[in-house]
Amino acid sequence: EKRTMTLIEKNGYHDSVYINAAKIFQGIHTKKHKDRILVRYGDDSVSPMLTFKDEYFQRVSYELAFNALKYQDLLEEILLDSCVYPCHSIPDELTSLLVVMLYDLQERKFQAREIFDEEEPVTEVRKIEHYLYSFRTKLAAALARCRIKHDALSIECFLPETIRKQAQRASALPLCVWINTFKISLQDVFGDLKKKGFTRVESVSDLDRYTYCMDQHCNDVLVFPSSLKEELLNLDLFADCKLLLQ
């Protein structure tokens, strides 16, 4: 199931991920001055109860929430410019969910989310999803107007330069992977990776495409090129939790 979740990540998430991401976002969103508030987020005085199915659900929930936070101003502008917000049928308590799901919808190029039969539906998520998708053309047009207005080739251009540079540095860092020695030995990992076409090299400076090396200080840690993240997470070794992404 974990491997399946990784593969369909680009087609949307389970309902529980959106709910948890919205709760996280509710507590971290940027609060505007009273005379500048156009989008209202309801009461956030009570700490939300977060329930994660596993480490994967926890990771993607936080990723989604912090991505929505990075683009909060843009997402709010899209909602207002498209006249999708405000809406009398959507209370302020669901605004965080609206923003989080809008970020994910534009990431999917406003395409429909893939729904899985085994997924337990969450009423609020399905309500917001249906509402946003019914206005997808207006939302896409509003995003296009924002990009033209700000002369932005992509939404990344809306980020401050310092944040863009941080993201670029982070994306270029090698991936550190723990070997779960309770489930597999180092030699079996080496053999499995070799069958998958990976070559072991001596150091981080030698990393290039399908290569990896041992960490110099921890003999149960492997280092891979940053470009391989998606492919690595789709390996059986990760799906079976024999390798764990740090």
Summary of the structure (lengths in Angstrom):
residues: 246
radius of gyration: 20.5
end to end distance: 20.0
largest distance: 62.7
contacts: 678
relative contact order: 0.12
helix: 55%
strand: 7%
